[in-house]
Amino acid sequence: MAESLSPALDKTGKGPVRQPQWASVAAWFTRHGRTSKRLQTGDILALAFLLVLAAAIVVPGWLTPYDPLLPDPSATLLAPSWQHPFGTDYLGRDLLSRVLFGTGRTLAGSLVAVLIGLGVGIVLGLAAAYFGGWIDALVGRAMDVLLSIPGLLLSMVIVVSLGFGAINAAIAVGVSSVAVFTRLIRSEVLTIKELGYVEASRHLGQTKWQVLRRHVLPNSYSAVFTLAALQFGSAILWIASLSFLGYGAPPPQPEWGLLVAEGREYVVSSPWMVLLPGLVIIVTVVAIGRASRLLRNILG
């Protein structure tokens, strides 16, 4: 019985058999292959749409022949057609071009917001959960204050304090999302630090920082990355909302929320100016939600 529970020894009889490196790689591909077999049509469409957005960020000029800032008085308020799939605005500018060129600005601001929230949230969550005591109490009360204020309202207050602009809007949204990341990371660390192998590491003489770096952080990244993907979609909505209210990039720079704001005055005569940019925002958030679910499945 004891022999069956002991690990297999190598040829020298001095240590357990080491798994070859290709075995771990093959296991990853096997798990990834099983995930790909479960892909639904909606998942494939979401990934394809995100690839188009990536191309719009990197090479927007390849996707449209029109200048997003150049007006054309002879083509004002044209309905969607093969020549202008999204129609034109009140200055004759191609609306699809403005959406494509505004993709990078909107998504970059959302990414900055998520990175700010994630970075600050990791530091505060780790400190609160791992060290406890007065640090945990102080961080908890600060997060309670942030959570008691609606996120969009808090973002508006911060951006008004910092000044209007795309970067300040991203910072405001990032600060508003700190509490969400801090709460999640704190709960993950509180769970992981009580596990047996973490306690064993402490008894073997590892310092708090070594245990934190080698055991706690690597085992908490899965839930954090999944939340970051979901929060990225929320950040897009918040950035677009601030831009719609006039707190983002100034015109004539294309930004998704600003495009919707420009079209609201023509919503009766030219509804595509509001509906199509708004539809792009909605589809982007839904696609990111689908991608975050796939990421959660891959990370296990």
C-alpha positions in Angstrom: 0.0 0.0 0.0 2.8 2.4 0.9 4.6 1.5 -2.2 1.6 2.4 -4.4 1.5 5.9 -2.8 5.1 6.7 -3.3 6.2 8.7 -6.4 7.9 6.9 -9.2 11.7 7.0 -9.0 14.1 7.6 -11.8 16.8 5.2 -13.0 19.2 6.2 -10.2 16.5 5.6 -7.5 17.3 8.9 -5.9 14.4 11.1 -7.0 11.1 11.2 -8.8 10.8 10.9 -12.5 10.8 14.3 -14.2 8.1 14.9 -16.8 9.6 15.9 -20.1 9.1 19.5 -21.1 7.1 18.5 -24.2 4.5 16.9 -21.9 3.5 20.2 -20.4 3.4 21.8 -23.8 1.2 19.0 -25.1 -1.1 19.3 -22.1 -1.6 23.0 -22.9 -2.4 22.4 -26.5 -4.7 19.6 -25.6 -6.6 21.9 -23.2 -6.6 24.7 -25.8 -7.8 22.3 -28.4 -10.7 21.2 -26.3 -11.7 24.9 -25.7 -11.6 25.6 -29.5 -13.9 22.7 -30.1 -16.5 24.3 -27.9 -16.4 27.6 -29.8 -19.8 28.7 -30.9 -20.8 30.8 -33.9 -21.1 33.9 -31.7 -17.6 33.3 -30.3 -16.1 33.1 -33.8 -17.9 36.2 -34.9 -16.8 38.1 -31.8 -13.1 37.1 -32.4 -13.4 38.1 -36.1 -14.9 41.5 -35.1 -12.1 42.1 -32.6 -9.6 41.3 -35.3 -11.2 44.0 -37.5 -10.9 46.4 -34.6 -7.3 45.5 -34.2 -6.7 46.3 -37.9 -8.6 49.6 -37.4 -6.2 50.5 -34.6 -3.0 49.6 -36.5 -3.8 50.5 -40.1 -7.1 52.3 -40.3 -6.1 53.9 -43.7 -6.1 50.4 -45.3 -9.8 49.9 -44.4 -11.2 53.1 -45.9 -10.1 55.5 -48.7 -11.6 58.6 -47.1 -10.0 61.2 -44.8 -12.0 61.3 -41.5 -11.3 65.0 -41.1 -11.8 66.3 -44.7 -15.2 67.8 -45.3 -17.1 67.4 -48.6 -19.9 69.9 -49.0 -21.3 68.0 -52.0 -21.9 64.8 -49.9 -23.5 66.1 -46.7 -25.9 63.8 -44.9 -25.9 61.0 -47.5 -27.7 57.8 -46.5 -25.7 54.5 -46.1 -24.7 53.1 -49.5 -22.0 51.0 -51.2 -19.8 54.1 -51.5 -20.4 55.2 -47.9 -21.5 52.2 -45.9 -22.2 54.3 -42.8 -23.4 57.3 -44.7 -21.9 60.8 -44.2 -22.3 63.5 -41.5 -23.4 67.1 -41.7 -20.0 68.2 -43.2 -19.9 65.4 -45.8 -17.3 63.4 -44.0 -17.5 59.6 -44.4 -18.9 58.2 -41.1 -17.3 54.8 -41.4 -13.9 56.5 -41.7 -14.5 58.5 -38.6 -15.6 55.3 -36.7 -12.5 53.4 -37.9 -10.1 56.2 -37.1 -11.8 56.8 -33.7 -11.3 53.1 -32.7 -7.7 53.6 -31.7 -8.5 56.7 -29.6 -11.4 55.1 -27.8 -9.8 51.7 -27.2 -6.5 53.3 -26.1 -8.3 55.4 -23.5 -10.1 52.3 -22.3 -6.9 50.3 -22.1 -5.2 53.1 -20.1 -8.2 53.2 -17.7 -8.1 49.4 -17.1 -4.3 49.4 -16.6 -4.6 52.2 -14.0 -7.4 50.4 -12.2 -5.6 47.0 -12.4 -2.2 48.4 -11.3 -3.5 50.3 -8.3 -6.0 47.6 -7.4 -3.3 44.9 -7.3 -1.1 46.9 -5.0 -4.0 47.9 -2.6 -5.6 44.4 -2.7 -2.4 42.6 -2.0 -1.4 44.9 0.8 -4.9 44.7 2.4 -5.2 40.9 2.3 -1.7 39.8 2.9 -0.7 42.2 5.7 -4.1 42.8 7.2 -4.5 44.9 10.4 -4.7 48.6 10.0 -3.7 48.5 6.4 -6.7 46.3 5.6 -9.0 48.5 7.5 -7.7 51.7 5.8 -8.0 50.2 2.3 -11.4 48.8 3.0 -12.8 52.1 4.1 -11.3 53.9 1.1 -12.9 51.3 -1.2 -16.2 51.7 0.5 -16.1 55.4 -0.2 -15.3 54.8 -3.9 -18.1 52.2 -4.2 -20.6 54.5 -2.6 -20.3 56.9 -5.6 -21.6 55.9 -9.0 -18.7 55.2 -11.3 -19.7 57.6 -14.1 -20.5 60.4 -11.7 -17.1 59.9 -10.0 -15.4 59.9 -13.4 -17.1 63.2 -14.3 -15.9 64.8 -11.0 -12.4 63.7 -11.6 -12.2 64.7 -15.2 -13.6 68.2 -14.4 -10.9 68.5 -11.7 -8.1 67.4 -14.1 -9.4 69.2 -17.2 -11.1 68.0 -20.3 -9.3 65.6 -22.7 -8.9 62.0 -23.7 -6.1 61.2 -21.3 -7.8 62.9 -18.3 -11.0 61.0 -19.1 -9.0 57.7 -19.2 -7.4 58.5 -15.8 -10.8 59.4 -14.4 -12.3 56.1 -15.5 -9.3 54.2 -14.2 -9.6 55.7 -10.7 -13.3 54.9 -10.7 -12.5 51.2 -11.4 -9.8 50.8 -8.7 -12.3 49.6 -6.0 -13.6 46.7 -8.2 -10.1 45.3 -8.8 -9.1 45.8 -5.1 -12.0 43.9 -3.8 -11.5 41.0 -6.2 -7.7 40.7 -5.5 -8.2 41.0 -1.8 -10.7 38.1 -1.8 -8.4 36.0 -4.0 -5.3 36.6 -1.8 -7.3 35.9 1.4 -8.3 32.5 -0.1 -4.9 31.5 -1.4 -2.7 32.6 1.5 -4.5 30.0 3.8 -3.8 27.0 1.5 -1.5 24.3 2.7 1.4 24.8 0.3 1.5 28.5 1.2 1.7 27.7 4.9 4.4 25.1 4.1 6.5 27.7 2.2 6.4 30.0 5.3 7.6 27.1 7.5 10.4 26.4 5.1 11.8 29.8 5.7 10.6 31.8 2.8 10.0 35.5 3.4 6.6 37.2 3.0 7.7 38.8 -0.3 9.0 35.4 -1.6 5.7 33.7 -0.8 3.8 36.6 -2.3 5.8 36.5 -5.6 6.1 32.8 -6.0 2.8 31.4 -4.8 0.1 34.0 -4.2 0.4 36.2 -7.3 0.7 33.3 -9.8 -2.4 31.6 -8.5 -4.6 34.7 -8.5 -4.0 36.1 -12.0 -6.8 34.0 -13.7 -9.7 35.8 -12.0 -7.9 39.1 -12.3 -7.4 38.8 -16.0 -11.0 37.8 -16.6 -12.2 40.8 -14.6 -9.8 43.0 -16.6 -11.3 41.9 -19.9 -14.9 42.5 -18.6 -13.8 45.9 -17.1 -12.4 46.8 -20.5 -15.9 46.7 -22.0 -17.2 48.8 -19.2 -14.4 51.3 -19.7 -15.4 51.6 -23.4 -18.9 52.6 -22.3 -17.6 55.1 -19.7 -15.1 56.6 -22.1 -17.8 56.9 -24.8 -20.2 58.4 -22.3 -17.7 61.1 -21.2 -16.9 61.9 -24.8 -20.6 62.1 -25.5 -21.0 64.7 -22.7 -18.1 66.7 -24.0 -15.4 65.7 -21.5 -13.3 63.7 -24.0 -11.3 64.6 -27.1 -12.4 67.9 -28.7 -13.9 68.0 -32.2 -13.1 67.4 -35.0 -11.1 64.5 -33.6 -13.1 61.3 -34.2 -14.1 59.4 -31.0 -17.0 57.0 -30.7 -18.9 58.9 -28.0 -18.3 62.2 -29.8 -19.7 60.8 -33.1 -23.0 59.9 -31.3 -23.1 63.3 -29.8 -22.7 65.0 -33.2 -25.4 62.9 -34.7 -28.1 63.5 -32.1 -29.1 66.8 -33.7 -29.9 64.9 -36.9 -31.5 61.9 -35.3 -34.8 62.4 -37.1 -33.5 63.2 -40.6 -30.3 61.1 -40.5 -30.7 58.5 -37.8 -27.6 56.5 -39.1 -25.4 59.1 -37.5 -26.5 57.9 -34.1 -27.5 54.3 -34.7 -24.4 53.0 -36.5 -21.7 54.4 -34.1 -23.8 53.3 -31.2 -24.2 49.9 -32.7 -20.4 49.6 -33.0 -20.0 50.5 -29.4 -22.6 47.8 -28.3 -21.1 45.1 -30.6 -17.6 45.9 -29.3 -18.6 45.5 -25.7 -20.5 42.2 -26.4 -17.5 40.9 -28.4 -15.1 41.7 -25.5 -17.5 39.9 -23.1 -17.4 36.8 -25.3 -13.6 37.0 -25.5 -13.4 37.3 -21.7 -15.4 34.1 -21.3 -13.1 32.2 -23.7 -10.1 33.6 -21.8 -11.6 32.3 -18.5 -12.0 28.8 -20.1 -8.4 28.7 -21.4 -7.0 29.9 -18.1 -9.0 27.2 -16.3 
